[in-house]
Amino acid sequence: MKYQRGFTLSGLILWGVILGLGGILAAKVVPEVIDFYKIKKNVASTANNAENMTVADIRRSYERYADVDGITTIKPADLDIYKEGGVVVIAFAYETRIPLFLNVSLMLDFQGASKSR
């Protein structure tokens, strides 16, 4: 006796819906994650060049990096700048909400810090 193989139409539709919803979710989340890594890179670059700079100079330096990458999520005033053991540390934290459907949204909480050298 031979066994039948293959997909049923209902199984194919179910998996199509699951993969479609996963793709939509990924399309909404990936840009926010990319922005986080751009911010982290810019903060690290700013911290590496922050030796003998004032807080205002550090904020202006970050602003130039953010302008080049088109980052509007974190403003220079949102950065926490302090020294730890003689090393400049720039920290940031923010949250973003991604609307999914109706009144359901996904909240992502990002935070990071950079130590120079």
Secondary structure, DSSP 8 states (H G I E B T S, - for coil): -----S--HHHHHHHHHHHHHHHHHHHHHHHHHHHHHHHHHHHHHHHHT-TT--HHHHHHHHHHHHHHHT--SS-GGG-EEEEETTEEEEEEEEEEEEEEETTEEEEEEEEEEEE--
